């Protein structure tokens, strides 16, 4: 007999369970947000942080796309993560081309939309 909420029951859910997928999607979103904001504010101009941020965004995009191709997930999350990856790649470059710094408030606003 397995008690409700036991580790054994949790492990049998697998990675395709909707709760697990939602948790992983949130981790992907908040992890990407953390790296994006750090790239745009504290580590501005750091090629290393830009590479980490973009790499993480692309990894999450690839994982979401793979689950969508398996039929486990719809295409809404891969589209969302694709837009987030595009933003992570574009915003530091635009800031450099414009020659103007993006304020933390504007960077945060683009993150919450």
Protein Blocks (a to p, Z undefined) as FASTA:
>chain_A
ZZehiaklmmmnopmbfklmmmmmmmmmmmmmmmmmmmmmmmgoiaklmmmmmmmmmmmm
mmmmmmmmnopacfklmmmmmmmmmmmmmmmmmmmmnopacdfklmmmmmmZZ
